Amino acid sequence: MHSAAPALDDSSLFLAWDRLRRPVWMFDPAASKGVYANTSALVLWGSDTLEALLARDFSNLSPAVKARTDRLVQVTADGETVSERWTFYPNGQPVTVKATISTFVLADDRPVLLFEAAPIEVGPAERRAVEALRYAPTLISLFDQEGGALFCNPAAFSAYGSETLAYAERFVRPEAVESLRTRALEGNSASDVCEIHTSQGIRWHHLVLTAVPDPVTGEISLLLSEQDVTARVEAEQARAAAEQKAAMAEARQQFLSDMSHELRTPLNAILGFAEVMMHDTLPERTLQQAGRIHEGGQRLLTLVNEMIIVSDQDVIVPEGHATATATLGAPKTGVPYTRHPDSGPAVLYVDDNENNRTLVATILAAQGVHCETADDGLQGLTAVEQGDFDLILMDIAMPVMDGVEASRRIRALAGDRGAVPIIAVTANTLPEQLASYAAVGIDDCLAKPINMVGLLTAVSVWGAGRPEVVQDSAATAECGASTGCLN
């Protein structure tokens, strides 16, 4: 229950308080103004008159004092009293008192805080320790061994909105409660970072729990200090999530690349040889069977493409023809390739798959094009160093030396050998992969499974020498109808 409210025009009660040697004053926390002070309180506050004291502006309270005042309003609202030590600074000089605080309701129904103070002598070290505790931004709470609340500083009260919140009630995850408590009671400071219920919602706090003697009862109590580390934890979580997402994306891309290569490579031989047979002089029944093989292979290729597209719609190039986003590489600026005059282009095909090498060589031989082959990138590099070729068809995924590294080393060769056109022939046609091909000077890309028309068109375009527009390093080239230029 609130204290009975005297009429403000009835000065008998205030006259009685004026005769007291104990300082008594009233403070309105809503208006941050003084309401009344007796003569002893005027002396304590270092004010000559009541009017001068009431004219003082207390609106600029520190966060710690504001939190402490809010706590007093809440705790004493239902008639309870609070006894605690306060240090005031009238005229800049510290004065420490033992104050009994309660809520007093004025005649106009305005609740104010009633302070009854008794000055006490406190040593400098103790005074500084108490004030440091009250102003510290670290949340400090004291509990008994069972976790009942004994004390909290203003920072802790501000965070929880209560000075009676029990130890266990603060934790989001109950399993952390006993672990910290047991370790602390065993004589060791226990620390952890936990999710905590606060008046601002769930936050992450760094907690340190220590067993200490209660200075009032002498019994073992639990001292808890807390710091809000939500921003740091959320930043670490965001970084970990980003790293996991990047790792998953990298793993997915590797999976798509491997699946594309492993599925399309055998289809390259099936479709290619079926197409060769269809253009050969064979009995009608054999030609029909070759056609059925080719048709079945095309259906399987469509299914493979659709499976990969479903896995990653944005990065897979369907139907075996790459479209690129990279800038056309001019491998030797100012050193255009000059085709060697002979009966036809000399082609080098580098691929670790024997079926692929046989297929390409067979298709080109049927058109009168001479084609030499190499089993891996290192053999291909040696062949270019020792021979004269008008065009290089370069597989990418190969043992010993892959096609990207082989192309990079070919571009480092002097003269025409370093400028010979290179076409990637590969099942690895993701945009990032096409960009890496262009970066080392690969001119074009044929996606596996290759078809006869696409292969012959590419050989016709590039085997006649690099087009004039390609010789200008600032220019870009138009893609052929059946090739995917890196432009």
C-alpha positions in Angstrom: 0.0 0.0 0.0 1.1 3.6 -0.7 1.8 5.9 2.2 -1.1 8.2 3.0 -0.9 11.5 1.2 -1.0 14.7 3.2 -2.6 17.8 1.8 0.2 20.0 0.4 -1.3 23.1 2.0 -1.1 21.4 5.4 2.4 22.1 6.5 2.3 20.3 9.8 3.9 17.2 8.5 6.7 19.1 6.7 7.2 21.2 9.9 7.7 18.0 11.8 10.2 16.8 9.2 12.0 20.1 9.3 12.8 19.5 13.0 14.4 16.2 12.3 18.2 15.9 12.3 18.0 13.1 9.7 17.9 14.5 6.1 14.6 13.8 4.4 13.7 14.8 0.9 11.4 13.9 -2.0 12.3 13.4 -5.6 9.9 13.2 -8.6 11.5 10.6 -11.0 9.1 11.4 -13.9 10.0 15.1 -13.9 13.6 14.7 -12.6 12.9 17.4 -10.1 13.1 17.8 -6.3 9.8 18.1 -4.5 10.7 18.8 -0.8 13.7 18.8 1.4 13.9 19.4 5.2 16.5 21.6 6.8 19.0 18.7 7.3 18.6 17.7 3.7 19.4 21.3 2.6 22.7 21.0 4.6 23.5 17.6 3.0 22.8 19.0 -0.5 24.8 22.1 0.2 21.9 24.4 -0.6 21.0 27.7 1.2 17.3 27.6 0.5 14.6 25.1 -0.5 13.8 27.1 -3.6 17.4 26.9 -4.8 17.5 23.1 -4.3 14.2 22.6 -6.1 15.4 24.7 -9.0 18.2 22.3 -9.7 17.9 20.3 -12.9 18.5 16.6 -12.4 17.3 15.6 -15.9 20.9 14.8 -17.1 21.3 11.7 -15.0 24.0 9.2 -16.0 22.7 5.8 -17.4 23.7 4.1 -14.2 21.9 6.5 -11.9 18.9 6.5 -14.3 18.8 2.6 -14.1 19.1 2.7 -10.4 16.3 5.2 -10.0 14.1 3.2 -12.3 14.7 0.2 -10.1 13.7 2.1 -7.0 10.4 3.2 -8.6 9.6 -0.4 -9.6 10.6 -2.0 -6.3 8.8 0.5 -4.0 5.7 0.9 -6.1 3.7 -1.5 -3.9 4.7 -0.1 -0.6 8.0 -1.9 -0.1 11.0 0.0 1.2 14.7 -0.3 0.1 17.7 0.4 2.3 20.9 1.0 0.5 24.0 3.1 0.4 24.0 6.2 -1.9 26.8 8.6 -2.6 25.7 12.1 -3.7 27.9 14.9 -5.0 26.5 18.3 -3.8 28.7 21.0 -5.2 31.0 18.4 -6.5 31.9 16.9 -3.1 31.0 13.2 -2.3 28.6 12.5 0.6 27.8 8.9 1.4 24.6 8.1 3.3 22.6 5.0 4.3 19.2 5.8 2.7 15.8 4.2 3.2 13.7 4.8 0.1 9.9 4.4 -0.4 7.2 5.7 -2.7 5.1 8.6 -1.3 1.9 9.7 -3.1 1.3 13.4 -3.1 -2.2 15.0 -2.8 -2.4 15.3 -6.6 -1.8 11.5 -6.9 1.7 12.0 -8.1 4.0 9.2 -6.8 7.5 10.4 -5.7 10.4 8.8 -4.0 10.9 9.6 -0.3 14.5 9.5 0.9 15.3 9.2 4.6 19.1 9.4 5.0 21.7 8.9 7.7 25.2 10.1 6.9 27.9 7.4 7.4 31.6 7.4 7.3 33.1 5.4 4.5 36.8 4.9 3.8 38.1 6.1 0.4 38.8 2.6 -1.0 35.4 1.3 0.0 33.6 4.3 -1.4 35.4 4.0 -4.7 34.7 0.3 -4.9 31.0 0.8 -4.3 30.7 3.6 -6.9 32.7 1.6 -9.4 30.3 -1.3 -9.0 27.3 0.9 -9.5 28.7 2.7 -12.6 30.4 -0.3 -14.2 28.8 -1.2 -17.6 29.5 -4.9 -16.8 26.5 -6.7 -15.4 27.1 -7.8 -11.8 24.8 -10.0 -9.9 25.1 -12.0 -6.6 23.1 -15.2 -5.9 22.9 -17.7 -3.1 24.0 -21.2 -3.7 20.6 -22.2 -4.9 20.5 -19.4 -7.4 18.2 -17.0 -5.6 18.9 -13.3 -6.3 20.7 -11.3 -3.6 22.0 -8.2 -5.5 22.4 -6.7 -8.9 24.1 -3.5 -10.0 22.3 -0.9 -12.1 23.7 -2.3 -15.4 22.3 -5.8 -14.6 18.9 -4.3 -13.5 18.7 -2.3 -16.7 19.4 -5.5 -18.7 16.9 -7.7 -16.9 14.3 -5.2 -15.6 14.3 -6.9 -12.3 16.5 -7.3 -9.3 14.9 -10.6 -8.1 15.3 -12.6 -11.3 16.8 -16.0 -10.3 20.0 -17.3 -11.8 18.4 -20.2 -13.7 15.7 -18.0 -15.2 18.2 -16.1 -17.3 19.3 -18.9 -19.5 17.7 -19.9 -22.8 19.3 -23.3 -22.7 18.9 -25.0 -19.3 21.9 -27.4 -19.8 24.3 -24.4 -19.3 22.8 -23.6 -15.8 24.2 -26.5 -13.8 27.4 -26.8 -15.7 28.5 -23.2 -14.7 27.2 -23.5 -11.2 28.9 -26.9 -10.5 32.3 -25.7 -11.8 32.1 -22.4 -9.8 31.2 -24.2 -6.5 34.2 -26.5 -7.1 36.4 -23.5 -6.6 37.1 -22.5 -10.1 35.8 -19.5 -12.0 33.5 -20.9 -14.7 33.0 -19.0 -18.0 30.9 -19.5 -21.1 29.1 -17.7 -23.9 25.3 -18.4 -23.6 22.0 -17.2 -24.9 20.3 -15.1 -22.2 16.7 -13.8 -21.7 16.9 -10.0 -21.3 14.4 -7.2 -21.4 15.7 -6.5 -24.9 15.0 -10.1 -26.0 17.4 -13.0 -26.4 21.1 -11.8 -26.3 24.5 -13.5 -26.2 26.4 -12.9 -23.0 29.9 -13.8 -22.0 29.5 -15.1 -18.4 32.0 -15.6 -15.6 30.6 -17.3 -12.4 32.7 -17.3 -9.2 32.0 -18.6 -5.7 32.6 -15.9 -3.1 31.6 -15.3 0.5 28.5 -13.2 1.0 29.7 -10.1 2.8 26.4 -10.0 4.8 25.9 -13.6 5.9 29.4 -15.0 5.3 27.9 -18.0 3.4 29.2 -19.0 0.0 27.4 -17.2 -2.8 27.8 -16.9 -6.6 29.1 -13.8 -8.2 28.1 -13.5 -11.8 29.6 -10.9 -14.2 28.3 -10.6 -17.7 29.1 -8.7 -20.9 26.9 -8.5 -24.0 28.8 -10.0 -26.9 25.8 -10.4 -29.3 27.4 -8.3 -32.1 30.6 -10.4 -32.0 28.7 -13.8 -31.9 26.4 -12.8 -34.8 29.4 -11.6 -36.8 31.2 -15.0 -36.3 28.0 -16.8 -37.1 27.6 -14.8 -40.3 31.2 -15.5 -41.3 30.8 -19.2 -40.6 27.6 -19.3 -42.6 29.3 -17.6 -45.5 32.3 -20.0 -45.4 29.9 -22.9 -45.3 27.9 -21.5 -48.2 31.0 -20.9 -50.3 32.3 -24.5 -49.5 28.9 -25.9 -50.5 28.9 -23.9 -53.7 32.4 -25.0 -54.5 31.5 -28.7 -53.8 28.4 -28.4 -56.0 30.3 -26.9 -58.9 32.9 -29.6 -58.6 30.2 -32.2 -58.6 28.5 -30.7 -61.6 31.8 -30.5 -63.4 32.7 -34.1 -62.7 29.2 -35.4 -63.6 29.2 -33.4 -66.8 32.6 -34.8 -67.8 32.0 -38.4 -66.8 28.6 -38.6 -68.5 29.3 -36.6 -71.7 32.6 -38.2 -72.5 31.3 -41.7 -73.2 28.3 -40.1 -75.0 30.8 -38.3 -77.2 32.1 -41.7 -78.6 28.6 -43.2 -78.9 27.1 -40.2 -80.8 30.2 -39.5 -82.8 30.8 -43.0 -84.1 27.1 -43.5 -84.8 27.2 -40.3 -86.9 30.3 -41.5 -88.8 28.6 -44.8 -89.6 25.5 -42.9 -90.8 27.6 -41.1 -93.4 29.5 -44.2 -94.5 28.7 -46.6 -97.3 27.0 -49.4 -95.4 24.0 -51.7 -96.0 20.7 -50.0 -95.4 19.9 -52.1 -92.3 23.2 -51.2 -90.8 22.6 -47.5 -91.5 19.2 -47.8 -89.8 20.7 -49.4 -86.8 23.3 -46.7 -86.6 20.5 -44.1 -86.8 18.7 -45.8 -83.9 22.0 -45.8 -81.8 22.4 -42.1 -82.6 18.8 -41.3 -81.7 19.0 -43.2 -78.4 22.3 -41.4 -77.6 20.7 -38.0 -78.3 17.8 -38.8 -75.9 20.3 -39.9 -73.3 22.2 -36.6 -73.8 19.0 -34.6 -73.4 18.3 -36.4 -70.1 21.9 -35.8 -68.9 21.6 -32.1 -69.8 18.2 -31.8 -68.0 19.5 -33.5 -64.9 22.5 -31.1 -64.7 20.2 -28.1 -65.4 17.9 -29.1 -62.5 21.0 -29.3 -60.3 22.1 -25.8 -61.1 19.8 -23.9 -63.6 21.9 -20.8 -63.8 25.3 -22.2 -64.8 25.0 -25.2 -67.1 25.0 -24.8 -70.8 22.6 -27.4 -72.5 22.7 -29.2 -75.8 26.5 -29.5 -76.0 27.2 -26.0 -77.4 28.9 -23.6 -75.0 28.0 -20.0 -74.8 30.6 -17.9 -73.0 30.9 -14.6 -71.2 34.7 -14.2 -71.2 36.6 -11.7 -73.3 38.2 -13.2 -76.4 41.8 -13.9 -75.7 44.4 -12.5 -78.1 47.3 -14.8 -77.1 50.1 -12.9 -78.7 49.2 -9.3 -79.3 50.9 -8.1 -82.5 51.9 -11.7 -83.5 49.1 -13.0 -85.7 49.1 -16.7 -86.6 50.2 -17.4 -90.3 48.8 -20.6 -91.8 51.3 -22.8 -93.5 50.4 -23.2 -97.2 49.6 -26.9 -98.0 46.7 -29.0 -99.1 44.8 -28.6 -95.9 45.1 -27.6 -92.2 47.3 -29.6 -89.9 45.4 -30.4 -86.7 46.6 -31.6 -83.3 44.0 -33.2 -81.1 45.0 -33.6 -77.4 42.7 -36.0 -75.4 43.4 -38.7 -72.8 40.4 -40.8 -74.1 41.3 -43.2 -76.9 37.7 -43.3 -78.3 37.6 -39.5 -78.5 40.9 -39.4 -80.3 39.9 -42.1 -82.8 36.5 -40.4 -83.4 37.9 -37.0 -84.2 40.7 -38.4 -86.3 38.2 -40.5 -88.3 35.8 -37.5 -88.9 38.7 -35.3 -90.0 40.3 -37.9 -92.2 37.1 -38.4 -94.1 37.3 -34.7 -95.0 40.9 -34.9 -96.0 42.2 -33.1 -92.9 45.4 -34.5 -91.4 45.1 -35.0 -87.6 47.8 -36.0 -85.1 46.9 -36.9 -81.6 48.4 -36.7 -78.1 47.4 -38.5 -74.9 47.8 -35.6 -72.4 48.7 -31.9 -72.1 52.4 -32.5 -71.7 52.5 -34.7 -74.9 50.5 -32.0 -76.6 53.0 -29.3 -75.6 55.9 -31.4 -76.8 54.1 -32.0 -80.2 53.6 -28.3 -80.7 57.2 -27.5 -79.8 58.4 -30.1 -82.4 55.8 -29.8 -85.2 53.9 -27.3 -87.3 50.1 -27.2 -86.7 47.4 -24.9 -88.0 44.9 -25.7 -85.2 45.0 -27.4 -81.8 41.9 -29.2 -80.4 42.5 -29.3 -76.6 40.7 -31.5 -74.1 40.6 -29.9 -70.6 40.4 -32.6 -68.0 43.5 -34.8 -68.5 46.1 -36.5 -66.3 49.8 -35.4 -66.2 49.0 -31.9 -67.5 45.5 -30.5 -68.1 44.4 -28.5 -71.1 44.4 -25.1 -69.3 48.1 -25.5 -68.2 49.1 -26.9 -71.6 47.4 -23.9 -73.4 49.2 -21.5 -71.1 52.6 -23.0 -71.9 51.8 -23.1 -75.6 51.0 -19.4 -75.5 54.5 -18.8 -74.0 56.2 -20.3 -77.0 57.8 -17.9 -79.5 56.5 -17.1 -83.0 53.7 -19.0 -84.8 53.9 -21.9 -82.4 52.7 -19.7 -79.6 50.0 -18.1 -81.7 48.4 -21.2 -83.2 44.6 -21.2 -82.6 43.4 -23.4 -79.8 39.8 -24.8 -79.4 38.8 -26.3 -76.1 36.9 -29.6 -76.6 35.4 -30.4 -73.3 32.4 -31.3 -71.2 33.3 -28.7 -68.6 31.4 -25.7 -69.9 30.4 -23.7 -66.8 30.8 -19.9 -67.2 33.6 -19.8 -64.7 35.4 -22.5 -66.6 35.0 -20.8 -69.9 36.4 -17.6 -68.4 39.4 -19.6 -67.2 40.0 -20.9 -70.7 39.9 -17.4 -72.2 42.3 -16.2 -69.6 45.1 -18.5 -70.9 44.4 -17.6 -74.5 42.1 -20.4 -75.7 40.2 -19.0 -78.7 37.0 -21.1 -78.8 35.1 -24.0 -77.2 33.4 -27.1 -78.5 31.3 -28.8 -75.9 31.2 -32.6 -75.7 29.5 -34.6 -77.0 30.7 -33.0 -80.3 28.8 -33.4 -83.5 30.3 -33.8 -87.0 28.9 -30.5 -88.3 30.2 -28.5 -85.3 33.6 -30.1 -85.5 34.1 -29.5 -89.2 32.8 -26.0 -89.0 35.2 -25.2 -86.2 38.1 -26.7 -88.1 37.1 -24.8 -91.3 36.9 -21.4 -89.4 40.0 -21.7 -87.3 42.1 -24.1 -89.5 42.3 -21.4 -92.2 44.1 -19.1 -89.8 42.9 -16.8 -87.0 40.2 -14.4 -88.5 41.5 -10.9 -89.0 39.3 -9.5 -86.3 40.9 -11.8 -83.8 44.4 -10.4 -84.5 43.3 -7.1 -82.9 43.6 -7.6 -79.2 40.9 -5.0 -78.6 38.3 -6.6 -80.9 35.8 -9.4 -80.3 34.7 -12.1 -82.7 31.4 -13.4 -83.8 30.6 -17.0 -82.9 30.3 -19.5 -85.7 27.0 -21.2 -86.2 28.0 -24.4 -84.6 30.8 -23.3 -82.2 30.8 -21.4 -79.0 33.3 -18.6 -79.2 34.9 -17.2 -76.1 33.7 -13.6 -76.6 
